[in-house]
Amino acid sequence: MSLLEITEIINKLKTLTLVEAVELIQQIEEIFGIETTFPISSPSLSLEKSEPVLETTQTEFCVILEAVPGEEEKTKRLNIFRLIRELTSVGLKEAKELTSNLPHTLKECISQDQATDIKMQFEEMGAQIKII
């Protein structure tokens, strides 16, 4: 076989689709009695469409106020209103209104340490906080 013929065969192989290449390999195995094995995990040889799995670590968190003490615990509620004002820069009236429409996001896109600190402060006052 000449170099020109080999080059022609290689050029034809370059145009094969993946399915055609798999069929060609199967026929070569049958005709010549050889076995070829391909790792299933190889993304370039997989016939199934799959999304790559990316492992990500969450770096930003949201703090959500879910519940506050009832009207009978005025001291705790007042302290919660003050803490809300400190964190969100809203007025006392807005802080009080915010607690009547729960759950409500207090802080977004903060570090885990900040979120945990805020959660502990609110929970000490009797509020329920969720971090997501």
Secondary structure, 3 states (H helix, E strand, C coil): CCHHHHHHHHHHHHCCCHHHHHHHHHHHHHHHCCCCCCCCCCCCCCCCCCCCCCCCCCCCEEEEEEECCCCCCHHHHHHHHHHHHHHHCCCHHHHHHHHCCCCEEEEEEECHHHHHHHHHHHHHCCCEEEEC
